[in-house]
Amino acid sequence: MLFSKEVEAINLDMPEVSNKIAILFDSGAQATRISKKLAKRLHLEDIDYEQVTFAGFGNRNPQTSLSAKVRIGIKTIKADIIPIIATVVDYLTNKIRVISVNQDNASHISTLFPLTEEISS
């Protein structure tokens, strides 16, 4: 299970342009990515380009393409803005399921999503 949170994303050049999004925190990720759809909704300008190689699970032929980089802001609970450089990709993920966790429901959620599965080496 990965940590996700609904936040407000903004265009750093036009702070009045914002969108509520679900972000996924993945400590194993090699880069920060956003969908092309979100980049368009926020009217983000390309600031750079880079070659990106994607290799999905079970895919023997990784795909390389030129992807734009953009600046995006994430608004914190205290209304501070965290600037982020992100790579734009055509397709990111299906809808991310967000589950609120607190002390009262943490043990119940762990029974729904057990983390005790062992991986054999």
C-alpha positions in Angstrom: 0.0 0.0 0.0 1.4 3.4 -1.0 0.5 6.7 0.7 -1.8 9.0 -1.4 -3.4 12.3 -0.6 -5.8 14.7 -2.2 -4.1 18.1 -2.7 -4.5 21.3 -4.7 -2.1 21.6 -7.6 -1.5 25.0 -9.1 0.2 26.7 -12.0 3.2 28.5 -10.5 3.0 31.2 -13.2 -0.8 31.6 -12.8 -1.7 30.7 -9.2 -5.4 31.3 -9.9 -5.3 28.2 -12.1 -5.6 25.2 -9.8 -7.1 21.7 -9.6 -7.7 19.2 -6.9 -5.7 16.0 -7.5 -4.8 12.8 -5.8 -1.0 12.4 -5.5 0.8 9.1 -4.9 3.9 9.0 -2.8 6.2 6.2 -4.1 9.6 6.1 -2.3 10.9 3.8 -5.1 10.0 6.2 -8.0 12.8 7.5 -10.1 11.0 10.7 -11.1 8.0 12.8 -10.6 5.4 12.5 -13.3 2.1 14.1 -14.2 -0.4 13.3 -16.9 -0.6 15.3 -20.1 -4.3 15.8 -19.2 -3.4 17.5 -15.9 -0.7 19.7 -17.6 -3.3 20.9 -20.0 -5.9 21.6 -17.3 -3.4 23.7 -15.4 -2.1 25.4 -18.6 1.5 24.4 -17.8 4.3 25.6 -20.1 7.0 23.2 -21.1 10.3 24.3 -19.6 12.6 21.5 -20.9 12.5 18.0 -22.6 14.1 14.7 -21.8 14.3 11.2 -23.2 12.2 8.9 -21.0 12.3 5.1 -21.1 9.3 3.1 -19.8 9.6 -0.6 -19.0 6.4 -2.0 -17.6 6.1 -5.3 -15.7 6.5 -8.2 -18.2 7.4 -5.9 -21.1 10.5 -7.1 -22.8 10.8 -4.1 -25.1 11.1 -0.8 -23.2 9.7 2.3 -25.0 11.7 5.5 -25.2 10.1 8.9 -26.0 10.7 12.6 -25.7 8.8 14.0 -22.8 8.2 17.6 -21.6 9.1 18.8 -18.2 6.9 21.4 -16.4 6.8 23.4 -13.2 3.9 22.6 -10.9 3.0 23.8 -7.4 1.5 21.7 -4.6 -0.4 23.7 -1.9 0.2 22.5 1.7 -2.3 22.5 4.5 -0.8 25.8 5.7 -1.2 27.2 2.2 2.5 27.1 1.4 3.4 26.2 -2.1 5.9 23.4 -2.8 7.4 23.8 -6.4 8.0 20.6 -8.3 9.6 19.8 -11.7 7.6 17.0 -13.2 7.8 15.0 -16.4 4.7 14.9 -18.5 3.5 11.5 -19.7 0.5 10.6 -21.9 -1.0 8.2 -19.5 -0.2 7.9 -15.8 -2.7 5.6 -14.0 -6.2 4.7 -13.5 -8.1 6.5 -10.7 -6.1 6.3 -7.4 -8.1 5.0 -4.5 -7.7 7.3 -1.5 -8.5 5.9 2.0 -8.4 8.1 5.0 -6.4 6.5 7.8 -6.6 7.4 11.5 -6.0 5.6 14.8 -9.6 4.3 14.9 -9.6 2.6 11.5 -6.0 1.7 11.0 -6.3 -1.8 12.3 -9.5 -2.4 10.2 -7.8 -1.2 7.1 -4.8 -3.5 7.7 -7.2 -6.4 7.6 -8.6 -5.3 4.3 -5.1 -4.8 2.8 -2.7 -7.2 4.6 0.9 -6.3 4.4 2.2 -9.7 5.7 2.7 -11.4 2.4 6.2 -12.7 2.0 8.1 -12.6 -1.2 10.3 -15.6 -1.8 13.8 -14.9 -3.1 
